[in-house]
Amino acid sequence: MKIKGIRWWMVSLVAAGLIINYLARNTLSVAAPTLMKDLNITTAQYSHVVVAWQLCYAFMQPVAGYVLDTVGTKIGFAAFALAWSLACAAAAWSTGWRSLAFFRGVLGIAEAAGIPAGVKATSEWFPAKERSVAIGWFNIGSSVGALLAPPLVVWALLHGQWQWAFLIVGVAGIVWSALWMLLYKHPQKQKLLSDTERDYILSGQEAKHSDAGAVKRSWASMLGSRDFWAIGIPRILSEPAWQTFNAWIPLYMMTERHMNLKEVALYAWMPFLAADIGCVLGGYLSPLFHKYAKVSLFTSRKMVFVVGALCMIGPACVGLVASPYAAVALLCVGGFAHQTLSGALYAITSDMFGKNEVATATGMGGMAGYLGAAAFTALFGVLVTQIGYSPLFVVLAVFDIIAAAVVCLLARSGDKTIDPRWVAATVAAK
């Protein structure tokens, strides 16, 4: 039995894993007001907990990417997912900020494989022309996880204790790990994939993704290349915005906009719903720009990044509005903006690096981004009590606009060759 369009089922499975990945990390931010009171954690100590996760996540990303490129997507992703599920559940036994920081650090180490695995899986399962769309759909998992965190934590608080939320997410991750091992296979080994669709996928990929003997550069070689810094610098500049949204929006709503717990549950998920839209729309914008603006596929990715960066002007204006609901609306623009440009940068990475180094490159870029985010978070925890949130949101917008300029100037396409069989396969697949 063959399943038509199975590549979309594969990307759905990746998205489900990313939902749990981001649910695990965002559960903390929503539980923070209650958890901080219960464990006597100050705002500065909470920022230490967040930084512990960010630093571990950052430094582990290139290692996780290397492991995935070495052992393969299937085994690597399942092992990391099982580890992050156990670490998430263990946080329920925290007794203070130090133990919580330790468990969150372990979580960061394990979760580092999520995005590199997703990019690697889409590079295996999709032709170049569809890759940005596929990345948009799996990247939706990051914002869906953040979207589900507020209602889950509030439910746990109303029906029991905050610890329940961490335990529920941990169990969900264990179940997903088992499903991944059961269902995921490379297109060349997937028996449920038709020959027509397999040819459509493989013949539509660049040589560096389809060549079994593709060269894998060393970390040092990649780190010293223009290609890496073309994605690394934009990651450093853009990642602080997303981490600020994930870690601080619930606290911002309660402390700056004076919302109660139920209002947080009603509104804190909205920026992440907007982020979902950014994931999907950003993925489709690339082929649209390619078709109607008559630019190369690679240039169309850059154009999408620029659109997202310009939209970050929205949250930069949050200090100009008095209504808390208007503030939420501007934060929604920010969520949309970041995931639009983030998906574009993942697509650019997959265009620039081959099959044996795409996860490593994604991980190295992620490390750069999270180091930038960790530094910004450490400053954020101090400055927010002195100058407030509004000036910091302006800084985030400026960072993203500079990142767009760097992408446009430095990023360049690698292998542009697509197998001529792709054209015939496209017609047959339709």
Contacts in CASP RR format, 6 or more apart in sequence:
PFRMAT RR
TARGET T0000
AUTHOR 0000-0000-0000
METHOD contacts of the structure
MODEL  1
MKIKGIRWWMVSLVAAGLIINYLARNTLSVAAPTLMKDLNITTAQYSHVV
VAWQLCYAFMQPVAGYVLDTVGTKIGFAAFALAWSLACAAAAWSTGWRSL
AFFRGVLGIAEAAGIPAGVKATSEWFPAKERSVAIGWFNIGSSVGALLAP
PLVVWALLHGQWQWAFLIVGVAGIVWSALWMLLYKHPQKQKLLSDTERDY
ILSGQEAKHSDAGAVKRSWASMLGSRDFWAIGIPRILSEPAWQTFNAWIP
LYMMTERHMNLKEVALYAWMPFLAADIGCVLGGYLSPLFHKYAKVSLFTS
RKMVFVVGALCMIGPACVGLVASPYAAVALLCVGGFAHQTLSGALYAITS
DMFGKNEVATATGMGGMAGYLGAAAFTALFGVLVTQIGYSPLFVVLAVFD
IIAAAVVCLLARSGDKTIDPRWVAATVAAK
1 192 0 8 1.000
2 192 0 8 1.000
2 193 0 8 1.000
2 194 0 8 1.000
3 9 0 8 1.000
3 192 0 8 1.000
3 193 0 8 1.000
4 194 0 8 1.000
4 197 0 8 1.000
5 197 0 8 1.000
6 190 0 8 1.000
6 192 0 8 1.000
6 193 0 8 1.000
6 197 0 8 1.000
7 125 0 8 1.000
7 126 0 8 1.000
7 134 0 8 1.000
7 187 0 8 1.000
7 193 0 8 1.000
7 197 0 8 1.000
7 201 0 8 1.000
8 137 0 8 1.000
10 121 0 8 1.000
10 125 0 8 1.000
10 184 0 8 1.000
11 121 0 8 1.000
11 122 0 8 1.000
11 125 0 8 1.000
11 126 0 8 1.000
11 134 0 8 1.000
11 137 0 8 1.000
11 138 0 8 1.000
12 137 0 8 1.000
13 179 0 8 1.000
13 180 0 8 1.000
13 183 0 8 1.000
13 184 0 8 1.000
14 117 0 8 1.000
14 118 0 8 1.000
14 121 0 8 1.000
14 122 0 8 1.000
14 138 0 8 1.000
15 137 0 8 1.000
15 138 0 8 1.000
15 140 0 8 1.000
15 141 0 8 1.000
15 144 0 8 1.000
16 141 0 8 1.000
16 176 0 8 1.000
16 179 0 8 1.000
17 81 0 8 1.000
17 114 0 8 1.000
17 141 0 8 1.000
17 173 0 8 1.000
17 176 0 8 1.000
17 180 0 8 1.000
18 114 0 8 1.000
18 115 0 8 1.000
18 118 0 8 1.000
18 138 0 8 1.000
18 139 0 8 1.000
18 140 0 8 1.000
18 141 0 8 1.000
18 142 0 8 1.000
18 144 0 8 1.000
18 145 0 8 1.000
19 141 0 8 1.000
19 144 0 8 1.000
19 145 0 8 1.000
19 148 0 8 1.000
20 81 0 8 1.000
20 85 0 8 1.000
20 145 0 8 1.000
20 169 0 8 1.000
20 170 0 8 1.000
20 172 0 8 1.000
20 173 0 8 1.000
20 176 0 8 1.000
21 81 0 8 1.000
21 84 0 8 1.000
21 111 0 8 1.000
21 114 0 8 1.000
21 141 0 8 1.000
21 142 0 8 1.000
21 145 0 8 1.000
22 141 0 8 1.000
22 142 0 8 1.000
22 143 0 8 1.000
22 144 0 8 1.000
22 145 0 8 1.000
22 146 0 8 1.000
22 246 0 8 1.000
23 145 0 8 1.000
23 146 0 8 1.000
23 148 0 8 1.000
23 149 0 8 1.000
23 152 0 8 1.000
23 169 0 8 1.000
23 172 0 8 1.000
24 84 0 8 1.000
24 85 0 8 1.000
24 87 0 8 1.000
24 88 0 8 1.000
24 107 0 8 1.000
24 111 0 8 1.000
24 166 0 8 1.000
24 169 0 8 1.000
24 170 0 8 1.000
24 173 0 8 1.000
25 53 0 8 1.000
25 107 0 8 1.000
25 108 0 8 1.000
25 111 0 8 1.000
25 246 0 8 1.000
26 145 0 8 1.000
26 146 0 8 1.000
26 149 0 8 1.000
26 246 0 8 1.000
27 88 0 8 1.000
27 149 0 8 1.000
27 152 0 8 1.000
27 153 0 8 1.000
27 165 0 8 1.000
27 166 0 8 1.000
27 169 0 8 1.000
28 35 0 8 1.000
28 49 0 8 1.000
28 50 0 8 1.000
28 53 0 8 1.000
28 91 0 8 1.000
28 104 0 8 1.000
28 247 0 8 1.000
29 149 0 8 1.000
29 246 0 8 1.000
29 247 0 8 1.000
29 248 0 8 1.000
29 249 0 8 1.000
29 250 0 8 1.000
29 251 0 8 1.000
30 149 0 8 1.000
30 150 0 8 1.000
30 152 0 8 1.000
30 153 0 8 1.000
30 154 0 8 1.000
30 165 0 8 1.000
30 250 0 8 1.000
30 264 0 8 1.000
30 268 0 8 1.000
31 153 0 8 1.000
31 156 0 8 1.000
31 157 0 8 1.000
31 162 0 8 1.000
31 165 0 8 1.000
31 166 0 8 1.000
32 46 0 8 1.000
32 250 0 8 1.000
32 251 0 8 1.000
33 250 0 8 1.000
33 251 0 8 1.000
33 254 0 8 1.000
33 261 0 8 1.000
34 157 0 8 1.000
34 162 0 8 1.000
34 261 0 8 1.000
35 41 0 8 1.000
35 100 0 8 1.000
35 162 0 8 1.000
36 42 0 8 1.000
36 43 0 8 1.000
36 46 0 8 1.000
38 162 0 8 1.000
39 94 0 8 1.000
39 95 0 8 1.000
39 96 0 8 1.000
39 97 0 8 1.000
39 100 0 8 1.000
40 96 0 8 1.000
41 49 0 8 1.000
41 96 0 8 1.000
41 97 0 8 1.000
41 100 0 8 1.000
43 251 0 8 1.000
43 381 0 8 1.000
43 384 0 8 1.000
43 385 0 8 1.000
44 381 0 8 1.000
44 382 0 8 1.000
45 97 0 8 1.000
46 97 0 8 1.000
47 377 0 8 1.000
47 378 0 8 1.000
47 380 0 8 1.000
47 381 0 8 1.000
47 382 0 8 1.000
48 97 0 8 1.000
48 101 0 8 1.000
49 97 0 8 1.000
49 100 0 8 1.000
49 101 0 8 1.000
49 104 0 8 1.000
50 104 0 8 1.000
50 243 0 8 1.000
50 247 0 8 1.000
50 377 0 8 1.000
51 374 0 8 1.000
51 377 0 8 1.000
51 378 0 8 1.000
52 101 0 8 1.000
52 102 0 8 1.000
52 104 0 8 1.000
52 105 0 8 1.000
53 104 0 8 1.000
53 105 0 8 1.000
53 107 0 8 1.000
53 108 0 8 1.000
54 243 0 8 1.000
54 370 0 8 1.000
54 373 0 8 1.000
54 374 0 8 1.000
54 377 0 8 1.000
55 105 0 8 1.000
55 370 0 8 1.000
55 371 0 8 1.000
55 374 0 8 1.000
56 104 0 8 1.000
56 105 0 8 1.000
56 106 0 8 1.000
56 107 0 8 1.000
56 108 0 8 1.000
56 109 0 8 1.000
56 112 0 8 1.000
57 105 0 8 1.000
57 108 0 8 1.000
57 109 0 8 1.000
57 111 0 8 1.000
57 112 0 8 1.000
57 370 0 8 1.000
58 112 0 8 1.000
58 366 0 8 1.000
58 367 0 8 1.000
58 368 0 8 1.000
58 369 0 8 1.000
58 370 0 8 1.000
58 371 0 8 1.000
58 372 0 8 1.000
58 373 0 8 1.000
58 374 0 8 1.000
59 367 0 8 1.000
59 371 0 8 1.000
60 108 0 8 1.000
60 109 0 8 1.000
60 110 0 8 1.000
60 112 0 8 1.000
60 367 0 8 1.000
61 112 0 8 1.000
61 115 0 8 1.000
61 116 0 8 1.000
61 362 0 8 1.000
61 363 0 8 1.000
61 364 0 8 1.000
61 365 0 8 1.000
61 366 0 8 1.000
61 367 0 8 1.000
61 370 0 8 1.000
62 219 0 8 1.000
62 360 0 8 1.000
62 363 0 8 1.000
62 364 0 8 1.000
62 365 0 8 1.000
62 366 0 8 1.000
62 367 0 8 1.000
63 112 0 8 1.000
64 80 0 8 1.000
64 112 0 8 1.000
64 113 0 8 1.000
64 114 0 8 1.000
64 116 0 8 1.000
64 117 0 8 1.000
64 359 0 8 1.000
64 363 0 8 1.000
65 112 0 8 1.000
65 113 0 8 1.000
65 116 0 8 1.000
65 117 0 8 1.000
65 120 0 8 1.000
65 359 0 8 1.000
65 360 0 8 1.000
65 362 0 8 1.000
65 363 0 8 1.000
66 219 0 8 1.000
66 359 0 8 1.000
66 360 0 8 1.000
67 76 0 8 1.000
67 80 0 8 1.000
67 113 0 8 1.000
68 76 0 8 1.000
68 77 0 8 1.000
68 113 0 8 1.000
68 116 0 8 1.000
68 117 0 8 1.000
68 120 0 8 1.000
68 359 0 8 1.000
68 360 0 8 1.000
69 120 0 8 1.000
69 216 0 8 1.000
69 356 0 8 1.000
69 357 0 8 1.000
69 358 0 8 1.000
69 359 0 8 1.000
69 360 0 8 1.000
72 120 0 8 1.000
73 117 0 8 1.000
73 118 0 8 1.000
73 120 0 8 1.000
73 121 0 8 1.000
73 124 0 8 1.000
73 184 0 8 1.000
73 186 0 8 1.000
73 359 0 8 1.000
74 180 0 8 1.000
74 181 0 8 1.000
74 184 0 8 1.000
74 185 0 8 1.000
74 186 0 8 1.000
75 181 0 8 1.000
76 113 0 8 1.000
76 117 0 8 1.000
77 113 0 8 1.000
77 114 0 8 1.000
77 117 0 8 1.000
77 118 0 8 1.000
77 121 0 8 1.000
77 180 0 8 1.000
77 184 0 8 1.000
78 177 0 8 1.000
78 180 0 8 1.000
78 181 0 8 1.000
80 110 0 8 1.000
80 111 0 8 1.000
80 112 0 8 1.000
80 113 0 8 1.000
80 114 0 8 1.000
80 117 0 8 1.000
81 110 0 8 1.000
81 113 0 8 1.000
81 114 0 8 1.000
81 173 0 8 1.000
81 176 0 8 1.000
81 177 0 8 1.000
81 180 0 8 1.000
82 173 0 8 1.000
82 174 0 8 1.000
82 177 0 8 1.000
83 106 0 8 1.000
83 109 0 8 1.000
83 110 0 8 1.000
84 107 0 8 1.000
84 108 0 8 1.000
84 110 0 8 1.000
84 111 0 8 1.000
84 173 0 8 1.000
85 169 0 8 1.000
85 170 0 8 1.000
85 171 0 8 1.000
85 172 0 8 1.000
85 173 0 8 1.000
85 174 0 8 1.000
85 176 0 8 1.000
85 177 0 8 1.000
86 170 0 8 1.000
86 174 0 8 1.000
87 103 0 8 1.000
87 105 0 8 1.000
87 106 0 8 1.000
87 107 0 8 1.000
87 108 0 8 1.000
87 109 0 8 1.000
87 110 0 8 1.000
88 107 0 8 1.000
88 166 0 8 1.000
88 169 0 8 1.000
88 170 0 8 1.000
88 173 0 8 1.000
89 166 0 8 1.000
89 167 0 8 1.000
89 169 0 8 1.000
89 170 0 8 1.000
89 171 0 8 1.000
90 103 0 8 1.000
90 106 0 8 1.000
91 100 0 8 1.000
91 103 0 8 1.000
91 104 0 8 1.000
91 107 0 8 1.000
91 166 0 8 1.000
92 163 0 8 1.000
92 164 0 8 1.000
92 166 0 8 1.000
92 167 0 8 1.000
93 99 0 8 1.000
93 103 0 8 1.000
93 163 0 8 1.000
94 100 0 8 1.000
94 103 0 8 1.000
112 363 0 8 1.000
115 142 0 8 1.000
115 346 0 8 1.000
115 362 0 8 1.000
115 363 0 8 1.000
115 366 0 8 1.000
116 359 0 8 1.000
116 360 0 8 1.000
116 362 0 8 1.000
116 363 0 8 1.000
117 359 0 8 1.000
118 135 0 8 1.000
118 138 0 8 1.000
119 135 0 8 1.000
119 346 0 8 1.000
119 349 0 8 1.000
119 350 0 8 1.000
119 358 0 8 1.000
119 359 0 8 1.000
119 362 0 8 1.000
120 358 0 8 1.000
120 359 0 8 1.000
120 362 0 8 1.000
121 138 0 8 1.000
121 184 0 8 1.000
122 131 0 8 1.000
122 134 0 8 1.000
122 135 0 8 1.000
122 138 0 8 1.000
122 350 0 8 1.000
123 131 0 8 1.000
123 205 0 8 1.000
123 209 0 8 1.000
123 350 0 8 1.000
123 354 0 8 1.000
123 355 0 8 1.000
123 358 0 8 1.000
124 186 0 8 1.000
124 187 0 8 1.000
124 209 0 8 1.000
124 355 0 8 1.000
125 134 0 8 1.000
125 187 0 8 1.000
125 201 0 8 1.000
126 133 0 8 1.000
126 134 0 8 1.000
126 201 0 8 1.000
126 205 0 8 1.000
127 200 0 8 1.000
127 201 0 8 1.000
127 203 0 8 1.000
127 204 0 8 1.000
127 205 0 8 1.000
127 418 0 8 1.000
127 422 0 8 1.000
128 204 0 8 1.000
128 205 0 8 1.000
128 206 0 8 1.000
128 209 0 8 1.000
128 297 0 8 1.000
128 351 0 8 1.000
128 418 0 8 1.000
129 204 0 8 1.000
129 287 0 8 1.000
129 297 0 8 1.000
129 422 0 8 1.000
130 287 0 8 1.000
131 347 0 8 1.000
131 350 0 8 1.000
131 351 0 8 1.000
132 282 0 8 1.000
132 283 0 8 1.000
132 284 0 8 1.000
132 286 0 8 1.000
132 287 0 8 1.000
132 301 0 8 1.000
132 304 0 8 1.000
132 343 0 8 1.000
132 344 0 8 1.000
132 347 0 8 1.000
133 283 0 8 1.000
133 284 0 8 1.000
133 286 0 8 1.000
133 287 0 8 1.000
135 283 0 8 1.000
135 343 0 8 1.000
135 346 0 8 1.000
135 347 0 8 1.000
135 350 0 8 1.000
136 279 0 8 1.000
136 280 0 8 1.000
136 282 0 8 1.000
136 283 0 8 1.000
136 343 0 8 1.000
137 279 0 8 1.000
137 280 0 8 1.000
139 279 0 8 1.000
139 339 0 8 1.000
139 342 0 8 1.000
139 343 0 8 1.000
139 346 0 8 1.000
140 276 0 8 1.000
140 279 0 8 1.000
140 280 0 8 1.000
141 276 0 8 1.000
141 279 0 8 1.000
142 275 0 8 1.000
142 279 0 8 1.000
142 339 0 8 1.000
143 272 0 8 1.000
143 273 0 8 1.000
143 275 0 8 1.000
143 276 0 8 1.000
143 279 0 8 1.000
143 335 0 8 1.000
143 339 0 8 1.000
144 272 0 8 1.000
144 276 0 8 1.000
145 272 0 8 1.000
146 245 0 8 1.000
146 246 0 8 1.000
146 269 0 8 1.000
146 272 0 8 1.000
146 275 0 8 1.000
147 269 0 8 1.000
147 272 0 8 1.000
147 273 0 8 1.000
147 275 0 8 1.000
147 276 0 8 1.000
148 269 0 8 1.000
149 165 0 8 1.000
149 269 0 8 1.000
150 250 0 8 1.000
150 264 0 8 1.000
150 265 0 8 1.000
150 268 0 8 1.000
150 269 0 8 1.000
151 265 0 8 1.000
151 269 0 8 1.000
152 165 0 8 1.000
152 168 0 8 1.000
152 169 0 8 1.000
153 162 0 8 1.000
153 165 0 8 1.000
154 261 0 8 1.000
154 262 0 8 1.000
154 264 0 8 1.000
154 265 0 8 1.000
155 165 0 8 1.000
156 162 0 8 1.000
156 163 0 8 1.000
156 164 0 8 1.000
156 165 0 8 1.000
156 168 0 8 1.000
157 261 0 8 1.000
185 191 0 8 1.000
187 193 0 8 1.000
187 198 0 8 1.000
187 201 0 8 1.000
187 202 0 8 1.000
188 198 0 8 1.000
188 202 0 8 1.000
190 198 0 8 1.000
196 425 0 8 1.000
196 428 0 8 1.000
196 429 0 8 1.000
197 429 0 8 1.000
199 421 0 8 1.000
199 425 0 8 1.000
199 428 0 8 1.000
200 422 0 8 1.000
200 425 0 8 1.000
200 426 0 8 1.000
200 428 0 8 1.000
200 429 0 8 1.000
202 210 0 8 1.000
202 419 0 8 1.000
203 210 0 8 1.000
203 418 0 8 1.000
203 419 0 8 1.000
203 421 0 8 1.000
203 422 0 8 1.000
203 425 0 8 1.000
204 210 0 8 1.000
204 418 0 8 1.000
204 419 0 8 1.000
204 421 0 8 1.000
204 422 0 8 1.000
204 425 0 8 1.000
205 418 0 8 1.000
205 419 0 8 1.000
206 351 0 8 1.000
206 354 0 8 1.000
206 414 0 8 1.000
206 415 0 8 1.000
206 416 0 8 1.000
206 417 0 8 1.000
206 418 0 8 1.000
207 214 0 8 1.000
207 415 0 8 1.000
207 417 0 8 1.000
208 214 0 8 1.000
208 353 0 8 1.000
208 354 0 8 1.000
208 355 0 8 1.000
208 414 0 8 1.000
208 415 0 8 1.000
209 354 0 8 1.000
209 355 0 8 1.000
209 358 0 8 1.000
210 355 0 8 1.000
210 419 0 8 1.000
211 355 0 8 1.000
213 356 0 8 1.000
214 354 0 8 1.000
214 355 0 8 1.000
214 356 0 8 1.000
215 356 0 8 1.000
216 356 0 8 1.000
216 357 0 8 1.000
216 360 0 8 1.000
217 225 0 8 1.000
217 357 0 8 1.000
219 360 0 8 1.000
219 364 0 8 1.000
222 228 0 8 1.000
222 357 0 8 1.000
222 360 0 8 1.000
222 361 0 8 1.000
222 364 0 8 1.000
223 364 0 8 1.000
226 410 0 8 1.000
226 412 0 8 1.000
227 352 0 8 1.000
227 353 0 8 1.000
227 361 0 8 1.000
227 412 0 8 1.000
227 414 0 8 1.000
228 361 0 8 1.000
228 364 0 8 1.000
228 365 0 8 1.000
229 410 0 8 1.000
230 348 0 8 1.000
230 352 0 8 1.000
230 406 0 8 1.000
230 407 0 8 1.000
230 410 0 8 1.000
230 411 0 8 1.000
230 412 0 8 1.000
231 345 0 8 1.000
231 348 0 8 1.000
231 349 0 8 1.000
231 352 0 8 1.000
231 361 0 8 1.000
231 365 0 8 1.000
231 407 0 8 1.000
231 411 0 8 1.000
232 364 0 8 1.000
232 365 0 8 1.000
232 366 0 8 1.000
232 368 0 8 1.000
232 369 0 8 1.000
233 368 0 8 1.000
233 403 0 8 1.000
233 406 0 8 1.000
233 410 0 8 1.000
234 305 0 8 1.000
234 345 0 8 1.000
234 403 0 8 1.000
234 404 0 8 1.000
234 406 0 8 1.000
234 407 0 8 1.000
235 345 0 8 1.000
235 365 0 8 1.000
235 366 0 8 1.000
235 368 0 8 1.000
235 369 0 8 1.000
236 368 0 8 1.000
236 369 0 8 1.000
236 371 0 8 1.000
236 372 0 8 1.000
237 399 0 8 1.000
237 400 0 8 1.000
237 402 0 8 1.000
237 403 0 8 1.000
237 406 0 8 1.000
238 309 0 8 1.000
238 338 0 8 1.000
238 341 0 8 1.000
238 342 0 8 1.000
238 345 0 8 1.000
238 369 0 8 1.000
238 399 0 8 1.000
238 400 0 8 1.000
238 403 0 8 1.000
239 366 0 8 1.000
239 369 0 8 1.000
239 370 0 8 1.000
239 372 0 8 1.000
239 373 0 8 1.000
240 369 0 8 1.000
240 372 0 8 1.000
240 373 0 8 1.000
240 376 0 8 1.000
240 377 0 8 1.000
240 396 0 8 1.000
240 399 0 8 1.000
241 312 0 8 1.000
241 315 0 8 1.000
241 334 0 8 1.000
241 338 0 8 1.000
241 396 0 8 1.000
241 397 0 8 1.000
241 399 0 8 1.000
241 400 0 8 1.000
242 335 0 8 1.000
242 338 0 8 1.000
242 339 0 8 1.000
242 342 0 8 1.000
242 373 0 8 1.000
243 370 0 8 1.000
243 373 0 8 1.000
243 376 0 8 1.000
243 377 0 8 1.000
244 373 0 8 1.000
244 376 0 8 1.000
244 377 0 8 1.000
244 380 0 8 1.000
244 392 0 8 1.000
244 393 0 8 1.000
244 396 0 8 1.000
245 271 0 8 1.000
245 272 0 8 1.000
245 275 0 8 1.000
245 331 0 8 1.000
245 334 0 8 1.000
245 335 0 8 1.000
245 338 0 8 1.000
247 377 0 8 1.000
248 380 0 8 1.000
248 384 0 8 1.000
248 389 0 8 1.000
249 268 0 8 1.000
249 271 0 8 1.000
249 331 0 8 1.000
250 264 0 8 1.000
250 268 0 8 1.000
252 389 0 8 1.000
253 259 0 8 1.000
253 263 0 8 1.000
253 264 0 8 1.000
253 267 0 8 1.000
253 268 0 8 1.000
253 324 0 8 1.000
253 328 0 8 1.000
254 260 0 8 1.000
254 261 0 8 1.000
254 264 0 8 1.000
256 388 0 8 1.000
256 389 0 8 1.000
257 324 0 8 1.000
257 327 0 8 1.000
258 324 0 8 1.000
259 267 0 8 1.000
259 324 0 8 1.000
267 325 0 8 1.000
267 328 0 8 1.000
270 328 0 8 1.000
270 331 0 8 1.000
270 332 0 8 1.000
271 328 0 8 1.000
271 331 0 8 1.000
271 332 0 8 1.000
271 334 0 8 1.000
271 335 0 8 1.000
272 335 0 8 1.000
273 332 0 8 1.000
274 332 0 8 1.000
274 333 0 8 1.000
274 334 0 8 1.000
274 335 0 8 1.000
274 336 0 8 1.000
275 334 0 8 1.000
275 335 0 8 1.000
275 336 0 8 1.000
275 338 0 8 1.000
275 339 0 8 1.000
276 339 0 8 1.000
277 336 0 8 1.000
278 335 0 8 1.000
278 336 0 8 1.000
278 337 0 8 1.000
278 339 0 8 1.000
278 340 0 8 1.000
279 339 0 8 1.000
279 340 0 8 1.000
279 343 0 8 1.000
281 336 0 8 1.000
281 340 0 8 1.000
282 304 0 8 1.000
282 307 0 8 1.000
282 339 0 8 1.000
282 340 0 8 1.000
282 343 0 8 1.000
282 344 0 8 1.000
283 304 0 8 1.000
283 343 0 8 1.000
283 344 0 8 1.000
283 347 0 8 1.000
285 300 0 8 1.000
285 303 0 8 1.000
285 304 0 8 1.000
285 307 0 8 1.000
285 340 0 8 1.000
286 297 0 8 1.000
286 300 0 8 1.000
286 301 0 8 1.000
286 303 0 8 1.000
286 304 0 8 1.000
286 344 0 8 1.000
286 347 0 8 1.000
287 297 0 8 1.000
287 300 0 8 1.000
288 300 0 8 1.000
289 295 0 8 1.000
289 299 0 8 1.000
289 300 0 8 1.000
289 303 0 8 1.000
289 304 0 8 1.000
290 296 0 8 1.000
290 297 0 8 1.000
290 299 0 8 1.000
290 300 0 8 1.000
293 300 0 8 1.000
293 303 0 8 1.000
295 303 0 8 1.000
296 413 0 8 1.000
296 416 0 8 1.000
297 351 0 8 1.000
298 348 0 8 1.000
298 351 0 8 1.000
298 411 0 8 1.000
298 412 0 8 1.000
298 413 0 8 1.000
298 416 0 8 1.000
301 344 0 8 1.000
301 347 0 8 1.000
301 348 0 8 1.000
301 351 0 8 1.000
302 344 0 8 1.000
302 348 0 8 1.000
302 407 0 8 1.000
302 408 0 8 1.000
302 411 0 8 1.000
304 340 0 8 1.000
304 341 0 8 1.000
304 343 0 8 1.000
304 344 0 8 1.000
304 347 0 8 1.000
305 340 0 8 1.000
305 341 0 8 1.000
305 344 0 8 1.000
305 345 0 8 1.000
305 348 0 8 1.000
305 403 0 8 1.000
305 404 0 8 1.000
305 407 0 8 1.000
305 408 0 8 1.000
306 404 0 8 1.000
306 407 0 8 1.000
306 408 0 8 1.000
307 340 0 8 1.000
307 341 0 8 1.000
308 336 0 8 1.000
308 337 0 8 1.000
308 338 0 8 1.000
308 340 0 8 1.000
308 341 0 8 1.000
308 344 0 8 1.000
308 400 0 8 1.000
308 404 0 8 1.000
309 337 0 8 1.000
309 341 0 8 1.000
309 400 0 8 1.000
309 401 0 8 1.000
309 403 0 8 1.000
309 404 0 8 1.000
310 337 0 8 1.000
310 401 0 8 1.000
310 404 0 8 1.000
311 333 0 8 1.000
311 334 0 8 1.000
311 336 0 8 1.000
311 337 0 8 1.000
311 340 0 8 1.000
312 333 0 8 1.000
312 334 0 8 1.000
312 337 0 8 1.000
312 338 0 8 1.000
312 396 0 8 1.000
312 397 0 8 1.000
312 400 0 8 1.000
312 401 0 8 1.000
313 397 0 8 1.000
314 330 0 8 1.000
314 333 0 8 1.000
314 334 0 8 1.000
314 337 0 8 1.000
314 397 0 8 1.000
315 330 0 8 1.000
315 331 0 8 1.000
315 333 0 8 1.000
315 334 0 8 1.000
315 335 0 8 1.000
315 337 0 8 1.000
315 393 0 8 1.000
315 396 0 8 1.000
315 397 0 8 1.000
316 393 0 8 1.000
316 394 0 8 1.000
316 396 0 8 1.000
316 397 0 8 1.000
316 398 0 8 1.000
317 330 0 8 1.000
318 327 0 8 1.000
318 330 0 8 1.000
318 331 0 8 1.000
318 389 0 8 1.000
318 390 0 8 1.000
318 393 0 8 1.000
319 327 0 8 1.000
319 389 0 8 1.000
319 390 0 8 1.000
319 393 0 8 1.000
321 327 0 8 1.000
321 330 0 8 1.000
337 400 0 8 1.000
338 400 0 8 1.000
341 400 0 8 1.000
341 403 0 8 1.000
341 404 0 8 1.000
345 407 0 8 1.000
346 362 0 8 1.000
348 407 0 8 1.000
348 411 0 8 1.000
349 358 0 8 1.000
349 361 0 8 1.000
349 362 0 8 1.000
349 365 0 8 1.000
350 358 0 8 1.000
351 413 0 8 1.000
351 414 0 8 1.000
352 361 0 8 1.000
352 411 0 8 1.000
352 412 0 8 1.000
352 413 0 8 1.000
352 414 0 8 1.000
353 360 0 8 1.000
353 361 0 8 1.000
353 362 0 8 1.000
354 415 0 8 1.000
380 392 0 8 1.000
383 392 0 8 1.000
384 392 0 8 1.000
END
